[in-house]
Amino acid sequence: MKKVKIIECPRDAMQGIKSHFISTETKALYINELLNVGFDTIDFGSFVSPKAIPQMRDTAAVLSKLDRSKSESKLLAIIANVRGAKEASQFEEIDYLGYPFSISENFQMRNTHKTIEESLATLDEILNIAENSKKEVVAYLSMGFGNPYGDPWNVDIVGDWTEKLSTMGVKILSLSDTIGSSTPEVIDYLFSHLIPAYPTVEFGAHLHTTPDLWHEKVNAAFKAGCNRFDGAIKGYGGCPMAKDELTGNMPTEKLLSYFNTEKVNTTINPKRFESVYHKALEVFKTPKEFQNPKTVGTPAKPK
């Protein structure tokens, strides 16, 4: 039976919330439930500037309340600079350091206040920090499927950056559809060409989507050989540094529905997922901000 890795991203779901602060206790309770569902990895928080992302200012405190004693899920923290990498690397519980590297100069400046050249130097330092602290780096190739900012973009540019990051030592590379602009044709082309060309690199799909397009995106990535998918329950969230309104994350329940139909093993416990799905409805309970009809689809439970 084929197997895929599902990475649940409560950090991505929460980070753009500005109307109120989700308490540390609420975050910890929610993530602890996620840890017992069977996800490969939980993208649980970020060590970034609290001025830039106020919602994530308590990541270290949340981490101190997490219980992994009965969980095989790994923990991933997003970092945007060397300082964040050094801070995150001090925590033994963290397995992965996630670094957003954009092939759009405009978005890189918007997201991390660095040029691409500066970001490359930062990534090199982060790789060294990760190696010394026995962590792995997950590099997110932001704007991996298109670019709305006017920077040059084509599949060859994505291929060139994949080559550069692979040469630097990146072993996990997640192509990121930051604003939901990907098409099945581009998704298929990139994964079907890159995966066989870089057998030592694990490729992932971090797809943002509107409700009507999720299936064609997931199907294109999976059929092209991708076996690592990021999601967020009910599609909550989006990148607060992106161009316009938040385009929702890939709904995890849609991923599970798709892979159930395809008879693919996700390692997810259906009853525990259903429980945490309902918990998410409580955690993200401000309809005006979190349930934009453009980004959130109809709930679907895994079988």
C-alpha positions as a Python dict, from the first residue, in 0.01 Angstrom:
ca = {
    (1, 'M'): (0, 0, 0),
    (2, 'K'): (135, 342, -96),
    (3, 'K'): (211, 581, 188),
    (4, 'V'): (219, 959, 211),
    (5, 'K'): (332, 1200, 480),
    (6, 'I'): (77, 1452, 604),
    (7, 'I'): (218, 1760, 776),
    (8, 'E'): (-42, 1946, 981),
    (9, 'C'): (23, 2320, 1007),
    (10, 'P'): (-151, 2487, 1303),
    (11, 'R'): (121, 2754, 1290),
    (12, 'D'): (18, 2847, 937),
    (13, 'A'): (-347, 2841, 1040),
    (14, 'M'): (-293, 3075, 1336),
    (15, 'Q'): (-19, 3313, 1227),
    (16, 'G'): (-236, 3557, 1034),
    (17, 'I'): (-491, 3605, 1311),
    (18, 'K'): (-480, 3968, 1425),
    (19, 'S'): (-819, 4020, 1588),
    (20, 'H'): (-719, 3849, 1912),
    (21, 'F'): (-444, 3642, 2069),
    (22, 'I'): (-507, 3269, 2102),
    (23, 'S'): (-392, 3180, 2452),
    (24, 'T'): (-86, 2967, 2511),
    (25, 'E'): (-299, 2712, 2692),
    (26, 'T'): (-546, 2685, 2402),
    (27, 'K'): (-266, 2642, 2149),
    (28, 'A'): (-98, 2374, 2358),
    (29, 'L'): (-420, 2179, 2416),
    (30, 'Y'): (-497, 2185, 2044),
    (31, 'I'): (-147, 2083, 1933),
    (32, 'N'): (-136, 1806, 2194),
    (33, 'E'): (-451, 1662, 2036),
    (34, 'L'): (-291, 1690, 1692),
    (35, 'L'): (13, 1501, 1819),
    (36, 'N'): (-202, 1196, 1886),
    (37, 'V'): (-374, 1180, 1546),
    (38, 'G'): (-91, 1021, 1347),
    (39, 'F'): (46, 1311, 1142),
    (40, 'D'): (404, 1270, 1026),
    (41, 'T'): (493, 1620, 1143),
    (42, 'I'): (327, 1911, 1322),
    (43, 'D'): (431, 2259, 1206),
    (44, 'F'): (355, 2395, 1551),
    (45, 'G'): (509, 2743, 1580),
    (46, 'S'): (775, 2988, 1473),
    (47, 'F'): (1071, 3170, 1622),
    (48, 'V'): (1029, 3499, 1440),
    (49, 'S'): (990, 3864, 1536),
    (50, 'P'): (686, 3912, 1762),
    (51, 'K'): (634, 4246, 1591),
    (52, 'A'): (601, 4075, 1254),
    (53, 'I'): (391, 3778, 1371),
    (54, 'P'): (243, 3863, 1715),
    (55, 'Q'): (39, 3542, 1724),
    (56, 'M'): (356, 3331, 1746),
    (57, 'R'): (527, 3521, 2028),
    (58, 'D'): (461, 3237, 2275),
    (59, 'T'): (603, 2949, 2070),
    (60, 'A'): (861, 2854, 2335),
    (61, 'A'): (593, 2856, 2605),
    (62, 'V'): (364, 2641, 2391),
    (63, 'L'): (648, 2395, 2333),
    (64, 'S'): (702, 2358, 2708),
    (65, 'K'): (341, 2233, 2741),
    (66, 'L'): (351, 1973, 2465),
    (67, 'D'): (345, 1603, 2549),
    (68, 'R'): (508, 1375, 2291),
    (69, 'S'): (527, 1069, 2516),
    (70, 'K'): (261, 881, 2316),
    (71, 'S'): (324, 1042, 1979),
    (72, 'E'): (550, 954, 1688),
    (73, 'S'): (481, 1287, 1517),
    (74, 'K'): (779, 1516, 1472),
    (75, 'L'): (782, 1890, 1546),
    (76, 'L'): (873, 2164, 1299),
    (77, 'A'): (933, 2529, 1381),
    (78, 'I'): (957, 2805, 1123),
    (79, 'I'): (1254, 3041, 1148),
    (80, 'A'): (1333, 3346, 935),
    (81, 'N'): (1690, 3428, 1032),
    (82, 'V'): (2000, 3301, 1211),
    (83, 'R'): (1884, 3433, 1547),
    (84, 'G'): (1562, 3232, 1521),
    (85, 'A'): (1754, 2922, 1416),
    (86, 'K'): (1985, 2949, 1715),
    (87, 'E'): (1688, 2990, 1949),
    (88, 'A'): (1493, 2699, 1802),
    (89, 'S'): (1799, 2473, 1793),
    (90, 'Q'): (1825, 2492, 2172),
    (91, 'F'): (1508, 2285, 2210),
    (92, 'E'): (1570, 1913, 2190),
    (93, 'E'): (1201, 1850, 2118),
    (94, 'I'): (1218, 2024, 1781),
    (95, 'D'): (1309, 1799, 1489),
    (96, 'Y'): (1289, 2036, 1192),
    (97, 'L'): (1379, 2399, 1123),
    (98, 'G'): (1162, 2534, 844),
    (99, 'Y'): (1306, 2818, 639),
    (100, 'P'): (1104, 3010, 377),
    (101, 'F'): (1325, 3082, 78),
    (102, 'S'): (1155, 3279, -196),
    (103, 'I'): (1261, 3289, -558),
    (104, 'S'): (1075, 3622, -573),
    (105, 'E'): (1302, 3907, -466),
    (106, 'N'): (998, 4117, -379),
    (107, 'F'): (839, 3848, -164),
    (108, 'Q'): (1169, 3762, 5),
    (109, 'M'): (1202, 4125, 112),
    (110, 'R'): (841, 4133, 221),
    (111, 'N'): (867, 3809, 416),
    (112, 'T'): (1215, 3826, 574),
    (113, 'H'): (1348, 4172, 481),
    (114, 'K'): (1636, 4012, 292),
    (115, 'T'): (1747, 4003, -68),
    (116, 'I'): (1773, 3659, -226),
    (117, 'E'): (2152, 3678, -198),
    (118, 'E'): (2127, 3759, 173),
    (119, 'S'): (1872, 3480, 217),
    (120, 'L'): (2109, 3228, 59),
    (121, 'A'): (2381, 3325, 308),
    (122, 'T'): (2129, 3293, 591),
    (123, 'L'): (2022, 2949, 473),
    (124, 'D'): (2385, 2837, 464),
    (125, 'E'): (2428, 2939, 829),
    (126, 'I'): (2100, 2773, 923),
    (127, 'L'): (2213, 2445, 763),
    (128, 'N'): (2527, 2455, 978),
    (129, 'I'): (2328, 2532, 1292),
    (130, 'A'): (2091, 2245, 1217),
    (131, 'E'): (2373, 2000, 1160),
    (132, 'N'): (2544, 2097, 1486),
    (133, 'S'): (2220, 2066, 1682),
    (134, 'K'): (2105, 1742, 1513),
    (135, 'K'): (1808, 1904, 1340),
    (136, 'E'): (1699, 1886, 978),
    (137, 'V'): (1614, 2183, 760),
    (138, 'V'): (1293, 2196, 558),
    (139, 'A'): (1337, 2463, 293),
    (140, 'Y'): (1017, 2612, 152),
    (141, 'L'): (1055, 2736, -203),
    (142, 'S'): (806, 3024, -181),
    (143, 'M'): (647, 3131, -509),
    (144, 'G'): (746, 2788, -637),
    (145, 'F'): (449, 2768, -875),
    (146, 'G'): (421, 3126, -997),
    (147, 'N'): (494, 3488, -914),
    (148, 'P'): (244, 3776, -899),
    (149, 'Y'): (506, 4038, -812),
    (150, 'G'): (656, 4095, -1154),
    (151, 'D'): (979, 3902, -1092),
    (152, 'P'): (1088, 3662, -1366),
    (153, 'W'): (935, 3316, -1317),
    (154, 'N'): (931, 2994, -1514),
    (155, 'V'): (986, 2625, -1445),
    (156, 'D'): (1354, 2651, -1540),
    (157, 'I'): (1409, 2913, -1270),
    (158, 'V'): (1250, 2676, -1017),
    (159, 'G'): (1483, 2403, -1145),
    (160, 'D'): (1787, 2626, -1109),
    (161, 'W'): (1704, 2712, -749),
    (162, 'T'): (1638, 2346, -671),
    (163, 'E'): (1987, 2269, -798),
    (164, 'K'): (2142, 2546, -585),
    (165, 'L'): (1962, 2445, -266),
    (166, 'S'): (2035, 2077, -319),
    (167, 'T'): (2403, 2154, -367),
    (168, 'M'): (2401, 2353, -42),
    (169, 'G'): (2275, 2044, 143),
    (170, 'V'): (1898, 2087, 157),
    (171, 'K'): (1743, 1740, 186),
    (172, 'I'): (1375, 1835, 221),
    (173, 'L'): (1236, 2090, -23),
    (174, 'S'): (871, 2190, -11),
    (175, 'L'): (742, 2374, -318),
    (176, 'S'): (509, 2642, -186),
    (177, 'D'): (206, 2785, -359),
    (178, 'T'): (201, 3090, -134),
    (179, 'I'): (-94, 3268, -292),
    (180, 'G'): (-278, 2978, -454),
    (181, 'S'): (-171, 3054, -811),
    (182, 'S'): (-61, 2701, -911),
    (183, 'T'): (-219, 2506, -1195),
    (184, 'P'): (-229, 2127, -1236),
    (185, 'E'): (-7, 2156, -1545),
    (186, 'V'): (270, 2341, -1361),
    (187, 'I'): (241, 2118, -1053),
    (188, 'D'): (268, 1807, -1267),
    (189, 'Y'): (561, 1939, -1469),
    (190, 'L'): (769, 2045, -1170),
    (191, 'F'): (724, 1733, -957),
    (192, 'S'): (750, 1487, -1245),
    (193, 'H'): (1079, 1645, -1354),
    (194, 'L'): (1238, 1735, -1020),
    (195, 'I'): (1166, 1421, -818),
    (196, 'P'): (1355, 1179, -1045),
    (197, 'A'): (1633, 1433, -1104),
    (198, 'Y'): (1708, 1468, -730),
    (199, 'P'): (1666, 1127, -567),
    (200, 'T'): (1833, 1240, -242),
    (201, 'V'): (1586, 1526, -194),
    (202, 'E'): (1243, 1473, -39),
    (203, 'F'): (996, 1699, -219),
    (204, 'G'): (682, 1831, -55),
    (205, 'A'): (376, 2025, -164),
    (206, 'H'): (267, 2326, 42),
    (207, 'L'): (-42, 2422, -154),
    (208, 'H'): (-284, 2705, -87),
    (209, 'T'): (-618, 2684, -258),
    (210, 'T'): (-976, 2797, -300),
    (211, 'P'): (-1252, 2539, -236),
    (212, 'D'): (-1313, 2456, -601),
    (213, 'L'): (-952, 2385, -695),
    (214, 'W'): (-814, 2167, -414),
    (215, 'H'): (-873, 1831, -583),
    (216, 'E'): (-698, 1906, -911),
    (217, 'K'): (-393, 2040, -725),
    (218, 'V'): (-357, 1743, -491),
    (219, 'N'): (-420, 1498, -773),
    (220, 'A'): (-158, 1659, -997),
    (221, 'A'): (107, 1656, -723),
    (222, 'F'): (40, 1298, -613),
    (223, 'K'): (22, 1154, -963),
    (224, 'A'): (353, 1327, -1040),
    (225, 'G'): (521, 1145, -752),
    (226, 'C'): (488, 1379, -452),
    (227, 'N'): (435, 1193, -124),
    (228, 'R'): (461, 1480, 126),
    (229, 'F'): (169, 1720, 171),
    (230, 'D'): (111, 2014, 406),
    (231, 'G'): (-239, 2093, 523),
    (232, 'A'): (-441, 2274, 785),
    (233, 'I'): (-776, 2159, 917),
    (234, 'K'): (-1062, 2336, 734),
    (235, 'G'): (-807, 2527, 527),
    (236, 'Y'): (-763, 2787, 797),
    (237, 'G'): (-485, 3039, 757),
    (238, 'G'): (-262, 3173, 485),
    (239, 'C'): (51, 3381, 458),
    (240, 'P'): (10, 3724, 624),
    (241, 'M'): (302, 3855, 415),
    (242, 'A'): (137, 3769, 84),
    (243, 'K'): (-1, 4010, -171),
    (244, 'D'): (-372, 4018, -98),
    (245, 'E'): (-643, 3844, 101),
    (246, 'L'): (-529, 3525, 266),
    (247, 'T'): (-573, 3230, 32),
    (248, 'G'): (-654, 2936, 254),
    (249, 'N'): (-428, 2642, 324),
    (250, 'M'): (-498, 2303, 173),
    (251, 'P'): (-774, 2159, 398),
    (252, 'T'): (-640, 1849, 574),
    (253, 'E'): (-978, 1678, 563),
    (254, 'K'): (-973, 1711, 183),
    (255, 'L'): (-627, 1552, 170),
    (256, 'L'): (-748, 1261, 381),
    (257, 'S'): (-1061, 1218, 170),
    (258, 'Y'): (-850, 1210, -146),
    (259, 'F'): (-599, 958, -15),
    (260, 'N'): (-873, 737, 128),
    (261, 'T'): (-1026, 724, -219),
    (262, 'E'): (-686, 644, -369),
    (263, 'K'): (-632, 374, -103),
    (264, 'V'): (-314, 542, 23),
    (265, 'N'): (-190, 504, 380),
    (266, 'T'): (-179, 838, 566),
    (267, 'T'): (-113, 685, 915),
    (268, 'I'): (-404, 900, 1043),
    (269, 'N'): (-640, 765, 1311),
    (270, 'P'): (-990, 855, 1179),
    (271, 'K'): (-1161, 881, 1519),
    (272, 'R'): (-888, 1099, 1664),
    (273, 'F'): (-891, 1317, 1355),
    (274, 'E'): (-1266, 1365, 1385),
    (275, 'S'): (-1221, 1470, 1746),
    (276, 'V'): (-949, 1725, 1671),
    (277, 'Y'): (-1147, 1850, 1371),
    (278, 'H'): (-1426, 1953, 1606),
    (279, 'K'): (-1168, 2101, 1843),
    (280, 'A'): (-1046, 2320, 1557),
    (281, 'L'): (-1396, 2461, 1517),
    (282, 'E'): (-1366, 2587, 1875),
    (283, 'V'): (-1010, 2719, 1845),
    (284, 'F'): (-1084, 2909, 1524),
    (285, 'K'): (-1419, 3048, 1623),
    (286, 'T'): (-1434, 3399, 1477),
    (287, 'P'): (-1623, 3344, 1149),
    (288, 'K'): (-1554, 3688, 1002),
    (289, 'E'): (-1178, 3643, 1002),
    (290, 'F'): (-1130, 3270, 969),
    (291, 'Q'): (-1415, 3149, 753),
    (292, 'N'): (-1375, 3352, 437),
    (293, 'P'): (-1606, 3183, 184),
    (294, 'K'): (-1336, 3229, -80),
    (295, 'T'): (-1095, 3005, 106),
    (296, 'V'): (-1281, 2752, 320),
    (297, 'G'): (-1472, 2463, 172),
    (298, 'T'): (-1735, 2227, 306),
    (299, 'P'): (-1604, 1997, 579),
    (300, 'A'): (-1534, 1638, 479),
    (301, 'K'): (-1451, 1362, 722),
    (302, 'P'): (-1201, 1086, 649),
    (303, 'K'): (-1344, 737, 622),
}
